[in-house]
Amino acid sequence: MVVAMKLEQALALIREVPDFPVPGIRFQDITPLLSNGAAFSAVTKSLACIDVEATLIAGIEARGFILASALANERSAGFIPIRKGGKLPHSTLAQSYGLEYGVDTLEMHVDAIAAQSRVLLIDDVLATGGTIDAAVSLIERGGGIVSHVAVLLEIVELKGRAKLLQSHPDLTVTSLLAI
């Protein structure tokens, strides 16, 4: 039996790993939170309260998958994987984006979303905003409506929220923890 944990206690399990994956990056490691059943449950329950009308939950590879699939299961909603380039087996839409330490591409199946479906987009971290911005663009190009973006934590000094709102001014963004 899992003992209940408060969200603040769960979020306190996130550890910072300096200089990963490259020097100068302060990586936020969520694996201690994920490996604690009570902590993972507290996070999932908190995310489940966000945009309860969304019928689809999209998650960004890789750590966003973990949170989004758990949330989709909790809410009996569909799950949409948004993956790095070349990982999906069917026809895809692609979107390149900048990271704080490079450039990458996200893809989503062309038929992942029924037209005008309400989609809650989940990721682990909002940093510079490039990854989430690319995912929002993919969902919109696929015919969906991003109703809300929710992240486990937001690195405020990198101003990713401002970038997202510049590209998508009507977007609602919720972070469970701001650092």
Rosetta constraint file for C-alpha pairs under 8 A:
AtomPair CA 2 CA 37 HARMONIC 6.44 0.50
AtomPair CA 2 CA 38 HARMONIC 5.64 0.50
AtomPair CA 3 CA 38 HARMONIC 5.91 0.50
AtomPair CA 4 CA 38 HARMONIC 5.64 0.50
AtomPair CA 4 CA 41 HARMONIC 8.00 0.50
AtomPair CA 4 CA 42 HARMONIC 7.30 0.50
AtomPair CA 5 CA 9 HARMONIC 6.53 0.50
AtomPair CA 5 CA 10 HARMONIC 6.74 0.50
AtomPair CA 5 CA 38 HARMONIC 5.53 0.50
AtomPair CA 5 CA 39 HARMONIC 6.05 0.50
AtomPair CA 5 CA 42 HARMONIC 6.07 0.50
AtomPair CA 6 CA 10 HARMONIC 6.47 0.50
AtomPair CA 6 CA 39 HARMONIC 7.76 0.50
AtomPair CA 6 CA 42 HARMONIC 6.37 0.50
AtomPair CA 7 CA 11 HARMONIC 6.16 0.50
AtomPair CA 7 CA 39 HARMONIC 7.21 0.50
AtomPair CA 7 CA 42 HARMONIC 5.43 0.50
AtomPair CA 7 CA 43 HARMONIC 6.25 0.50
AtomPair CA 7 CA 46 HARMONIC 7.46 0.50
AtomPair CA 8 CA 12 HARMONIC 6.19 0.50
AtomPair CA 9 CA 13 HARMONIC 6.99 0.50
AtomPair CA 9 CA 39 HARMONIC 7.37 0.50
AtomPair CA 10 CA 14 HARMONIC 7.84 0.50
AtomPair CA 10 CA 33 HARMONIC 6.14 0.50
AtomPair CA 10 CA 38 HARMONIC 7.69 0.50
AtomPair CA 10 CA 39 HARMONIC 4.38 0.50
AtomPair CA 10 CA 40 HARMONIC 7.26 0.50
AtomPair CA 10 CA 42 HARMONIC 6.76 0.50
AtomPair CA 10 CA 43 HARMONIC 7.11 0.50
AtomPair CA 11 CA 33 HARMONIC 7.07 0.50
AtomPair CA 11 CA 39 HARMONIC 7.65 0.50
AtomPair CA 11 CA 177 HARMONIC 7.18 0.50
AtomPair CA 13 CA 30 HARMONIC 7.40 0.50
AtomPair CA 13 CA 32 HARMONIC 5.80 0.50
AtomPair CA 13 CA 33 HARMONIC 5.24 0.50
AtomPair CA 14 CA 28 HARMONIC 6.52 0.50
AtomPair CA 14 CA 29 HARMONIC 5.67 0.50
AtomPair CA 14 CA 30 HARMONIC 4.93 0.50
AtomPair CA 14 CA 31 HARMONIC 7.41 0.50
AtomPair CA 14 CA 32 HARMONIC 6.35 0.50
AtomPair CA 14 CA 33 HARMONIC 6.07 0.50
AtomPair CA 15 CA 28 HARMONIC 5.82 0.50
AtomPair CA 15 CA 29 HARMONIC 5.18 0.50
AtomPair CA 15 CA 30 HARMONIC 6.82 0.50
AtomPair CA 15 CA 32 HARMONIC 7.58 0.50
AtomPair CA 16 CA 26 HARMONIC 6.15 0.50
AtomPair CA 16 CA 27 HARMONIC 5.59 0.50
AtomPair CA 16 CA 28 HARMONIC 4.69 0.50
AtomPair CA 16 CA 29 HARMONIC 5.98 0.50
AtomPair CA 17 CA 26 HARMONIC 5.71 0.50
AtomPair CA 17 CA 27 HARMONIC 4.99 0.50
AtomPair CA 17 CA 28 HARMONIC 6.31 0.50
AtomPair CA 17 CA 29 HARMONIC 6.73 0.50
AtomPair CA 18 CA 23 HARMONIC 7.64 0.50
AtomPair CA 18 CA 24 HARMONIC 7.17 0.50
AtomPair CA 18 CA 25 HARMONIC 6.20 0.50
AtomPair CA 18 CA 26 HARMONIC 4.48 0.50
AtomPair CA 18 CA 27 HARMONIC 6.13 0.50
AtomPair CA 19 CA 23 HARMONIC 4.07 0.50
AtomPair CA 19 CA 24 HARMONIC 5.08 0.50
AtomPair CA 19 CA 25 HARMONIC 4.87 0.50
AtomPair CA 19 CA 26 HARMONIC 5.83 0.50
AtomPair CA 19 CA 27 HARMONIC 7.22 0.50
AtomPair CA 20 CA 24 HARMONIC 7.70 0.50
AtomPair CA 20 CA 25 HARMONIC 5.69 0.50
AtomPair CA 20 CA 26 HARMONIC 6.48 0.50
AtomPair CA 20 CA 27 HARMONIC 5.65 0.50
AtomPair CA 21 CA 25 HARMONIC 6.86 0.50
AtomPair CA 21 CA 27 HARMONIC 7.37 0.50
AtomPair CA 22 CA 101 HARMONIC 7.57 0.50
AtomPair CA 30 CA 34 HARMONIC 6.32 0.50
AtomPair CA 31 CA 35 HARMONIC 6.02 0.50
AtomPair CA 32 CA 36 HARMONIC 6.53 0.50
AtomPair CA 33 CA 39 HARMONIC 5.64 0.50
AtomPair CA 33 CA 40 HARMONIC 6.07 0.50
AtomPair CA 34 CA 39 HARMONIC 6.93 0.50
AtomPair CA 34 CA 40 HARMONIC 5.22 0.50
AtomPair CA 35 CA 40 HARMONIC 7.42 0.50
AtomPair CA 36 CA 40 HARMONIC 6.13 0.50
AtomPair CA 37 CA 41 HARMONIC 6.03 0.50
AtomPair CA 38 CA 42 HARMONIC 6.15 0.50
AtomPair CA 39 CA 43 HARMONIC 6.33 0.50
AtomPair CA 40 CA 44 HARMONIC 6.16 0.50
AtomPair CA 41 CA 45 HARMONIC 6.03 0.50
AtomPair CA 42 CA 46 HARMONIC 6.22 0.50
AtomPair CA 43 CA 47 HARMONIC 6.21 0.50
AtomPair CA 43 CA 152 HARMONIC 7.91 0.50
AtomPair CA 44 CA 48 HARMONIC 6.05 0.50
AtomPair CA 44 CA 67 HARMONIC 7.01 0.50
AtomPair CA 44 CA 70 HARMONIC 6.76 0.50
AtomPair CA 44 CA 71 HARMONIC 5.82 0.50
AtomPair CA 44 CA 74 HARMONIC 7.72 0.50
AtomPair CA 45 CA 49 HARMONIC 6.84 0.50
AtomPair CA 45 CA 71 HARMONIC 7.96 0.50
AtomPair CA 46 CA 50 HARMONIC 7.47 0.50
AtomPair CA 47 CA 71 HARMONIC 6.97 0.50
AtomPair CA 47 CA 150 HARMONIC 7.37 0.50
AtomPair CA 48 CA 52 HARMONIC 7.01 0.50
AtomPair CA 48 CA 71 HARMONIC 6.21 0.50
AtomPair CA 48 CA 74 HARMONIC 7.27 0.50
AtomPair CA 48 CA 75 HARMONIC 6.97 0.50
AtomPair CA 50 CA 148 HARMONIC 7.94 0.50
AtomPair CA 50 CA 150 HARMONIC 7.69 0.50
AtomPair CA 51 CA 120 HARMONIC 7.03 0.50
AtomPair CA 51 CA 147 HARMONIC 7.36 0.50
AtomPair CA 51 CA 148 HARMONIC 6.71 0.50
AtomPair CA 53 CA 118 HARMONIC 7.54 0.50
AtomPair CA 54 CA 117 HARMONIC 7.87 0.50
AtomPair CA 54 CA 118 HARMONIC 4.87 0.50
AtomPair CA 54 CA 119 HARMONIC 5.33 0.50
AtomPair CA 54 CA 120 HARMONIC 5.82 0.50
AtomPair CA 54 CA 147 HARMONIC 7.07 0.50
AtomPair CA 55 CA 77 HARMONIC 5.56 0.50
AtomPair CA 55 CA 78 HARMONIC 6.64 0.50
AtomPair CA 55 CA 117 HARMONIC 6.94 0.50
AtomPair CA 55 CA 118 HARMONIC 5.80 0.50
AtomPair CA 55 CA 119 HARMONIC 6.35 0.50
AtomPair CA 55 CA 120 HARMONIC 7.93 0.50
AtomPair CA 56 CA 72 HARMONIC 7.46 0.50
AtomPair CA 56 CA 77 HARMONIC 5.51 0.50
AtomPair CA 56 CA 78 HARMONIC 4.73 0.50
AtomPair CA 56 CA 79 HARMONIC 5.88 0.50
AtomPair CA 56 CA 80 HARMONIC 7.06 0.50
AtomPair CA 56 CA 117 HARMONIC 7.31 0.50
AtomPair CA 56 CA 118 HARMONIC 6.43 0.50
AtomPair CA 56 CA 119 HARMONIC 4.82 0.50
AtomPair CA 56 CA 120 HARMONIC 6.32 0.50
AtomPair CA 57 CA 68 HARMONIC 6.11 0.50
AtomPair CA 57 CA 69 HARMONIC 7.57 0.50
AtomPair CA 57 CA 71 HARMONIC 7.50 0.50
AtomPair CA 57 CA 72 HARMONIC 5.81 0.50
AtomPair CA 57 CA 77 HARMONIC 6.65 0.50
AtomPair CA 57 CA 78 HARMONIC 6.06 0.50
AtomPair CA 57 CA 79 HARMONIC 4.92 0.50
AtomPair CA 57 CA 80 HARMONIC 6.12 0.50
AtomPair CA 57 CA 119 HARMONIC 5.69 0.50
AtomPair CA 57 CA 120 HARMONIC 4.92 0.50
AtomPair CA 57 CA 121 HARMONIC 5.95 0.50
AtomPair CA 57 CA 122 HARMONIC 7.16 0.50
AtomPair CA 58 CA 65 HARMONIC 7.93 0.50
AtomPair CA 58 CA 68 HARMONIC 6.28 0.50
AtomPair CA 58 CA 79 HARMONIC 5.67 0.50
AtomPair CA 58 CA 80 HARMONIC 4.43 0.50
AtomPair CA 58 CA 81 HARMONIC 5.95 0.50
AtomPair CA 58 CA 82 HARMONIC 6.85 0.50
AtomPair CA 58 CA 119 HARMONIC 6.69 0.50
AtomPair CA 58 CA 120 HARMONIC 6.16 0.50
AtomPair CA 58 CA 121 HARMONIC 4.75 0.50
AtomPair CA 58 CA 122 HARMONIC 6.04 0.50
AtomPair CA 59 CA 64 HARMONIC 4.85 0.50
AtomPair CA 59 CA 65 HARMONIC 4.64 0.50
AtomPair CA 59 CA 66 HARMONIC 7.77 0.50
AtomPair CA 59 CA 67 HARMONIC 7.35 0.50
AtomPair CA 59 CA 68 HARMONIC 4.94 0.50
AtomPair CA 59 CA 69 HARMONIC 7.22 0.50
AtomPair CA 59 CA 79 HARMONIC 7.46 0.50
AtomPair CA 59 CA 80 HARMONIC 6.34 0.50
AtomPair CA 59 CA 81 HARMONIC 5.47 0.50
AtomPair CA 59 CA 82 HARMONIC 5.93 0.50
AtomPair CA 59 CA 121 HARMONIC 6.04 0.50
AtomPair CA 59 CA 122 HARMONIC 4.96 0.50
AtomPair CA 59 CA 123 HARMONIC 5.97 0.50
AtomPair CA 60 CA 64 HARMONIC 4.67 0.50
AtomPair CA 60 CA 65 HARMONIC 5.66 0.50
AtomPair CA 60 CA 81 HARMONIC 6.44 0.50
AtomPair CA 60 CA 82 HARMONIC 4.83 0.50
AtomPair CA 60 CA 83 HARMONIC 6.26 0.50
AtomPair CA 60 CA 121 HARMONIC 8.00 0.50
AtomPair CA 60 CA 122 HARMONIC 6.80 0.50
AtomPair CA 60 CA 123 HARMONIC 5.67 0.50
AtomPair CA 60 CA 132 HARMONIC 7.95 0.50
AtomPair CA 60 CA 135 HARMONIC 7.38 0.50
AtomPair CA 61 CA 65 HARMONIC 5.48 0.50
AtomPair CA 61 CA 81 HARMONIC 7.19 0.50
AtomPair CA 61 CA 82 HARMONIC 6.07 0.50
AtomPair CA 61 CA 83 HARMONIC 5.08 0.50
AtomPair CA 61 CA 84 HARMONIC 6.66 0.50
AtomPair CA 62 CA 66 HARMONIC 7.23 0.50
AtomPair CA 62 CA 83 HARMONIC 7.61 0.50
AtomPair CA 63 CA 67 HARMONIC 6.93 0.50
AtomPair CA 63 CA 123 HARMONIC 6.94 0.50
AtomPair CA 63 CA 124 HARMONIC 5.93 0.50
AtomPair CA 64 CA 68 HARMONIC 5.94 0.50
AtomPair CA 64 CA 122 HARMONIC 5.85 0.50
AtomPair CA 64 CA 123 HARMONIC 3.97 0.50
AtomPair CA 64 CA 124 HARMONIC 5.03 0.50
AtomPair CA 65 CA 69 HARMONIC 5.76 0.50
AtomPair CA 65 CA 81 HARMONIC 6.80 0.50
AtomPair CA 65 CA 122 HARMONIC 7.94 0.50
AtomPair CA 65 CA 123 HARMONIC 7.48 0.50
AtomPair CA 66 CA 70 HARMONIC 6.26 0.50
AtomPair CA 67 CA 71 HARMONIC 6.15 0.50
AtomPair CA 67 CA 122 HARMONIC 7.05 0.50
AtomPair CA 67 CA 123 HARMONIC 7.27 0.50
AtomPair CA 67 CA 124 HARMONIC 7.38 0.50
AtomPair CA 68 CA 72 HARMONIC 5.98 0.50
AtomPair CA 68 CA 79 HARMONIC 7.14 0.50
AtomPair CA 68 CA 121 HARMONIC 7.85 0.50
AtomPair CA 68 CA 122 HARMONIC 5.64 0.50
AtomPair CA 68 CA 123 HARMONIC 7.45 0.50
AtomPair CA 69 CA 73 HARMONIC 6.11 0.50
AtomPair CA 69 CA 79 HARMONIC 6.10 0.50
AtomPair CA 70 CA 74 HARMONIC 6.15 0.50
AtomPair CA 71 CA 75 HARMONIC 6.17 0.50
AtomPair CA 72 CA 76 HARMONIC 5.66 0.50
AtomPair CA 72 CA 77 HARMONIC 4.72 0.50
AtomPair CA 72 CA 78 HARMONIC 6.01 0.50
AtomPair CA 72 CA 79 HARMONIC 5.82 0.50
AtomPair CA 73 CA 77 HARMONIC 6.50 0.50
AtomPair CA 80 CA 108 HARMONIC 7.94 0.50
AtomPair CA 80 CA 112 HARMONIC 6.57 0.50
AtomPair CA 81 CA 108 HARMONIC 6.80 0.50
AtomPair CA 82 CA 106 HARMONIC 6.45 0.50
AtomPair CA 82 CA 107 HARMONIC 5.75 0.50
AtomPair CA 82 CA 108 HARMONIC 5.08 0.50
AtomPair CA 82 CA 135 HARMONIC 7.06 0.50
AtomPair CA 83 CA 87 HARMONIC 6.45 0.50
AtomPair CA 83 CA 88 HARMONIC 7.10 0.50
AtomPair CA 83 CA 106 HARMONIC 5.42 0.50
AtomPair CA 83 CA 107 HARMONIC 5.27 0.50
AtomPair CA 83 CA 108 HARMONIC 6.49 0.50
AtomPair CA 84 CA 104 HARMONIC 7.47 0.50
AtomPair CA 84 CA 105 HARMONIC 5.75 0.50
AtomPair CA 84 CA 106 HARMONIC 4.52 0.50
AtomPair CA 84 CA 107 HARMONIC 5.96 0.50
AtomPair CA 85 CA 94 HARMONIC 7.35 0.50
AtomPair CA 85 CA 104 HARMONIC 7.90 0.50
AtomPair CA 85 CA 105 HARMONIC 5.38 0.50
AtomPair CA 85 CA 106 HARMONIC 5.40 0.50
AtomPair CA 85 CA 107 HARMONIC 5.59 0.50
AtomPair CA 86 CA 107 HARMONIC 7.76 0.50
AtomPair CA 88 CA 92 HARMONIC 7.41 0.50
AtomPair CA 88 CA 107 HARMONIC 7.51 0.50
AtomPair CA 88 CA 108 HARMONIC 7.44 0.50
AtomPair CA 88 CA 109 HARMONIC 7.15 0.50
AtomPair CA 90 CA 109 HARMONIC 6.27 0.50
AtomPair CA 91 CA 109 HARMONIC 5.81 0.50
AtomPair CA 91 CA 110 HARMONIC 5.95 0.50
AtomPair CA 92 CA 107 HARMONIC 5.97 0.50
AtomPair CA 92 CA 108 HARMONIC 5.30 0.50
AtomPair CA 92 CA 109 HARMONIC 4.26 0.50
AtomPair CA 92 CA 110 HARMONIC 4.88 0.50
AtomPair CA 93 CA 107 HARMONIC 5.49 0.50
AtomPair CA 93 CA 108 HARMONIC 5.49 0.50
AtomPair CA 93 CA 109 HARMONIC 6.27 0.50
AtomPair CA 93 CA 110 HARMONIC 5.71 0.50
AtomPair CA 93 CA 138 HARMONIC 6.69 0.50
AtomPair CA 93 CA 141 HARMONIC 7.91 0.50
AtomPair CA 93 CA 142 HARMONIC 7.61 0.50
AtomPair CA 94 CA 105 HARMONIC 6.65 0.50
AtomPair CA 94 CA 106 HARMONIC 5.68 0.50
AtomPair CA 94 CA 107 HARMONIC 4.43 0.50
AtomPair CA 94 CA 108 HARMONIC 6.80 0.50
AtomPair CA 94 CA 138 HARMONIC 7.03 0.50
AtomPair CA 95 CA 105 HARMONIC 5.48 0.50
AtomPair CA 95 CA 106 HARMONIC 5.35 0.50
AtomPair CA 95 CA 107 HARMONIC 6.46 0.50
AtomPair CA 95 CA 134 HARMONIC 5.75 0.50
AtomPair CA 95 CA 135 HARMONIC 7.67 0.50
AtomPair CA 95 CA 137 HARMONIC 7.56 0.50
AtomPair CA 95 CA 138 HARMONIC 6.63 0.50
AtomPair CA 96 CA 103 HARMONIC 7.17 0.50
AtomPair CA 96 CA 104 HARMONIC 5.67 0.50
AtomPair CA 96 CA 105 HARMONIC 4.08 0.50
AtomPair CA 96 CA 106 HARMONIC 6.30 0.50
AtomPair CA 96 CA 134 HARMONIC 6.76 0.50
AtomPair CA 97 CA 103 HARMONIC 5.78 0.50
AtomPair CA 97 CA 104 HARMONIC 5.66 0.50
AtomPair CA 97 CA 105 HARMONIC 6.09 0.50
AtomPair CA 97 CA 106 HARMONIC 7.89 0.50
AtomPair CA 97 CA 130 HARMONIC 5.47 0.50
AtomPair CA 97 CA 131 HARMONIC 6.20 0.50
AtomPair CA 97 CA 133 HARMONIC 7.95 0.50
AtomPair CA 97 CA 134 HARMONIC 6.05 0.50
AtomPair CA 98 CA 102 HARMONIC 5.96 0.50
AtomPair CA 98 CA 103 HARMONIC 4.44 0.50
AtomPair CA 98 CA 104 HARMONIC 6.47 0.50
AtomPair CA 98 CA 130 HARMONIC 5.45 0.50
AtomPair CA 98 CA 131 HARMONIC 7.27 0.50
AtomPair CA 99 CA 103 HARMONIC 5.55 0.50
AtomPair CA 99 CA 104 HARMONIC 7.29 0.50
AtomPair CA 99 CA 128 HARMONIC 6.86 0.50
AtomPair CA 99 CA 130 HARMONIC 6.12 0.50
AtomPair CA 99 CA 131 HARMONIC 7.11 0.50
AtomPair CA 100 CA 127 HARMONIC 7.84 0.50
AtomPair CA 100 CA 128 HARMONIC 6.42 0.50
AtomPair CA 106 CA 131 HARMONIC 7.93 0.50
AtomPair CA 106 CA 134 HARMONIC 7.05 0.50
AtomPair CA 106 CA 135 HARMONIC 7.05 0.50
AtomPair CA 107 CA 138 HARMONIC 7.43 0.50
AtomPair CA 108 CA 112 HARMONIC 7.02 0.50
AtomPair CA 108 CA 138 HARMONIC 6.86 0.50
AtomPair CA 108 CA 139 HARMONIC 7.97 0.50
AtomPair CA 110 CA 142 HARMONIC 6.12 0.50
AtomPair CA 111 CA 142 HARMONIC 7.21 0.50
AtomPair CA 112 CA 142 HARMONIC 7.31 0.50
AtomPair CA 113 CA 117 HARMONIC 6.54 0.50
AtomPair CA 113 CA 139 HARMONIC 7.64 0.50
AtomPair CA 113 CA 142 HARMONIC 6.20 0.50
AtomPair CA 113 CA 143 HARMONIC 6.45 0.50
AtomPair CA 113 CA 144 HARMONIC 5.98 0.50
AtomPair CA 114 CA 143 HARMONIC 6.63 0.50
AtomPair CA 114 CA 144 HARMONIC 6.83 0.50
AtomPair CA 115 CA 142 HARMONIC 7.58 0.50
AtomPair CA 115 CA 143 HARMONIC 4.58 0.50
AtomPair CA 115 CA 144 HARMONIC 5.73 0.50
AtomPair CA 116 CA 143 HARMONIC 5.76 0.50
AtomPair CA 116 CA 144 HARMONIC 4.86 0.50
AtomPair CA 116 CA 145 HARMONIC 5.79 0.50
AtomPair CA 117 CA 143 HARMONIC 7.37 0.50
AtomPair CA 117 CA 144 HARMONIC 4.87 0.50
AtomPair CA 117 CA 145 HARMONIC 5.92 0.50
AtomPair CA 118 CA 144 HARMONIC 6.21 0.50
AtomPair CA 118 CA 145 HARMONIC 5.05 0.50
AtomPair CA 118 CA 146 HARMONIC 6.14 0.50
AtomPair CA 118 CA 147 HARMONIC 5.87 0.50
AtomPair CA 119 CA 139 HARMONIC 7.99 0.50
AtomPair CA 119 CA 144 HARMONIC 6.52 0.50
AtomPair CA 119 CA 145 HARMONIC 5.85 0.50
AtomPair CA 119 CA 146 HARMONIC 4.83 0.50
AtomPair CA 119 CA 147 HARMONIC 5.66 0.50
AtomPair CA 119 CA 148 HARMONIC 7.23 0.50
AtomPair CA 120 CA 146 HARMONIC 6.03 0.50
AtomPair CA 120 CA 147 HARMONIC 5.76 0.50
AtomPair CA 120 CA 148 HARMONIC 5.11 0.50
AtomPair CA 120 CA 149 HARMONIC 5.98 0.50
AtomPair CA 120 CA 150 HARMONIC 7.46 0.50
AtomPair CA 121 CA 136 HARMONIC 7.73 0.50
AtomPair CA 121 CA 146 HARMONIC 6.79 0.50
AtomPair CA 121 CA 147 HARMONIC 7.98 0.50
AtomPair CA 121 CA 148 HARMONIC 6.31 0.50
AtomPair CA 121 CA 149 HARMONIC 4.76 0.50
AtomPair CA 121 CA 150 HARMONIC 6.30 0.50
AtomPair CA 122 CA 149 HARMONIC 5.95 0.50
AtomPair CA 122 CA 150 HARMONIC 5.06 0.50
AtomPair CA 122 CA 151 HARMONIC 5.74 0.50
AtomPair CA 123 CA 132 HARMONIC 7.61 0.50
AtomPair CA 123 CA 149 HARMONIC 8.00 0.50
AtomPair CA 123 CA 150 HARMONIC 6.67 0.50
AtomPair CA 123 CA 151 HARMONIC 4.95 0.50
AtomPair CA 123 CA 152 HARMONIC 6.89 0.50
AtomPair CA 124 CA 151 HARMONIC 5.12 0.50
AtomPair CA 124 CA 152 HARMONIC 4.81 0.50
AtomPair CA 124 CA 153 HARMONIC 6.33 0.50
AtomPair CA 125 CA 151 HARMONIC 5.69 0.50
AtomPair CA 125 CA 152 HARMONIC 5.98 0.50
AtomPair CA 125 CA 153 HARMONIC 4.99 0.50
AtomPair CA 125 CA 154 HARMONIC 5.58 0.50
AtomPair CA 125 CA 155 HARMONIC 7.38 0.50
AtomPair CA 126 CA 132 HARMONIC 7.41 0.50
AtomPair CA 126 CA 151 HARMONIC 6.44 0.50
AtomPair CA 126 CA 153 HARMONIC 6.42 0.50
AtomPair CA 126 CA 154 HARMONIC 4.61 0.50
AtomPair CA 126 CA 155 HARMONIC 6.23 0.50
AtomPair CA 126 CA 160 HARMONIC 6.15 0.50
AtomPair CA 126 CA 161 HARMONIC 7.35 0.50
AtomPair CA 127 CA 154 HARMONIC 6.15 0.50
AtomPair CA 127 CA 155 HARMONIC 5.18 0.50
AtomPair CA 127 CA 156 HARMONIC 7.32 0.50
AtomPair CA 127 CA 158 HARMONIC 5.62 0.50
AtomPair CA 127 CA 159 HARMONIC 7.06 0.50
AtomPair CA 127 CA 160 HARMONIC 5.25 0.50
AtomPair CA 128 CA 158 HARMONIC 5.24 0.50
AtomPair CA 128 CA 159 HARMONIC 5.96 0.50
AtomPair CA 128 CA 160 HARMONIC 3.98 0.50
AtomPair CA 128 CA 161 HARMONIC 7.73 0.50
AtomPair CA 128 CA 163 HARMONIC 7.38 0.50
AtomPair CA 129 CA 133 HARMONIC 5.88 0.50
AtomPair CA 129 CA 159 HARMONIC 7.54 0.50
AtomPair CA 129 CA 160 HARMONIC 3.92 0.50
AtomPair CA 129 CA 161 HARMONIC 6.34 0.50
AtomPair CA 129 CA 163 HARMONIC 6.03 0.50
AtomPair CA 129 CA 164 HARMONIC 5.89 0.50
AtomPair CA 130 CA 134 HARMONIC 6.14 0.50
AtomPair CA 130 CA 160 HARMONIC 7.41 0.50
AtomPair CA 130 CA 163 HARMONIC 7.92 0.50
AtomPair CA 130 CA 164 HARMONIC 7.89 0.50
AtomPair CA 131 CA 135 HARMONIC 6.30 0.50
AtomPair CA 132 CA 136 HARMONIC 6.09 0.50
AtomPair CA 132 CA 164 HARMONIC 7.62 0.50
AtomPair CA 133 CA 137 HARMONIC 6.27 0.50
AtomPair CA 133 CA 164 HARMONIC 5.85 0.50
AtomPair CA 133 CA 167 HARMONIC 7.52 0.50
AtomPair CA 134 CA 138 HARMONIC 6.25 0.50
AtomPair CA 135 CA 139 HARMONIC 6.22 0.50
AtomPair CA 136 CA 140 HARMONIC 6.18 0.50
AtomPair CA 136 CA 146 HARMONIC 6.54 0.50
AtomPair CA 137 CA 141 HARMONIC 6.01 0.50
AtomPair CA 138 CA 142 HARMONIC 6.02 0.50
AtomPair CA 139 CA 143 HARMONIC 6.48 0.50
AtomPair CA 139 CA 144 HARMONIC 5.27 0.50
AtomPair CA 139 CA 145 HARMONIC 6.95 0.50
AtomPair CA 139 CA 146 HARMONIC 6.93 0.50
AtomPair CA 140 CA 144 HARMONIC 5.01 0.50
AtomPair CA 140 CA 145 HARMONIC 5.91 0.50
AtomPair CA 140 CA 146 HARMONIC 7.10 0.50
AtomPair CA 146 CA 171 HARMONIC 7.52 0.50
AtomPair CA 147 CA 171 HARMONIC 7.06 0.50
AtomPair CA 147 CA 172 HARMONIC 7.19 0.50
AtomPair CA 148 CA 171 HARMONIC 6.34 0.50
AtomPair CA 148 CA 172 HARMONIC 5.03 0.50
AtomPair CA 148 CA 173 HARMONIC 6.02 0.50
AtomPair CA 148 CA 174 HARMONIC 7.75 0.50
AtomPair CA 149 CA 171 HARMONIC 7.44 0.50
AtomPair CA 149 CA 172 HARMONIC 6.20 0.50
AtomPair CA 149 CA 173 HARMONIC 4.74 0.50
AtomPair CA 149 CA 174 HARMONIC 6.27 0.50
AtomPair CA 150 CA 173 HARMONIC 5.78 0.50
AtomPair CA 150 CA 174 HARMONIC 4.73 0.50
AtomPair CA 150 CA 175 HARMONIC 5.73 0.50
AtomPair CA 150 CA 176 HARMONIC 7.86 0.50
AtomPair CA 151 CA 173 HARMONIC 7.89 0.50
AtomPair CA 151 CA 174 HARMONIC 6.35 0.50
AtomPair CA 151 CA 175 HARMONIC 4.78 0.50
AtomPair CA 151 CA 176 HARMONIC 6.53 0.50
AtomPair CA 152 CA 175 HARMONIC 5.64 0.50
AtomPair CA 152 CA 176 HARMONIC 5.10 0.50
AtomPair CA 152 CA 177 HARMONIC 6.23 0.50
AtomPair CA 153 CA 175 HARMONIC 5.42 0.50
AtomPair CA 153 CA 176 HARMONIC 5.73 0.50
AtomPair CA 153 CA 177 HARMONIC 4.49 0.50
AtomPair CA 153 CA 178 HARMONIC 5.57 0.50
AtomPair CA 153 CA 179 HARMONIC 7.27 0.50
AtomPair CA 154 CA 175 HARMONIC 5.99 0.50
AtomPair CA 154 CA 176 HARMONIC 7.95 0.50
AtomPair CA 154 CA 177 HARMONIC 6.21 0.50
AtomPair CA 154 CA 178 HARMONIC 4.69 0.50
AtomPair CA 154 CA 179 HARMONIC 6.16 0.50
AtomPair CA 155 CA 159 HARMONIC 7.55 0.50
AtomPair CA 155 CA 160 HARMONIC 7.83 0.50
AtomPair CA 155 CA 178 HARMONIC 6.06 0.50
AtomPair CA 155 CA 179 HARMONIC 5.12 0.50
AtomPair CA 156 CA 160 HARMONIC 7.30 0.50
AtomPair CA 156 CA 161 HARMONIC 7.88 0.50
AtomPair CA 156 CA 178 HARMONIC 6.33 0.50
AtomPair CA 156 CA 179 HARMONIC 6.00 0.50
AtomPair CA 159 CA 163 HARMONIC 6.65 0.50
AtomPair CA 160 CA 164 HARMONIC 6.21 0.50
AtomPair CA 161 CA 165 HARMONIC 6.15 0.50
AtomPair CA 161 CA 173 HARMONIC 7.52 0.50
AtomPair CA 162 CA 166 HARMONIC 6.05 0.50
AtomPair CA 163 CA 167 HARMONIC 6.49 0.50
AtomPair CA 164 CA 168 HARMONIC 5.80 0.50
AtomPair CA 164 CA 169 HARMONIC 7.49 0.50
AtomPair CA 164 CA 171 HARMONIC 7.80 0.50
AtomPair CA 165 CA 169 HARMONIC 4.36 0.50
AtomPair CA 165 CA 170 HARMONIC 7.12 0.50
AtomPair CA 165 CA 171 HARMONIC 6.46 0.50
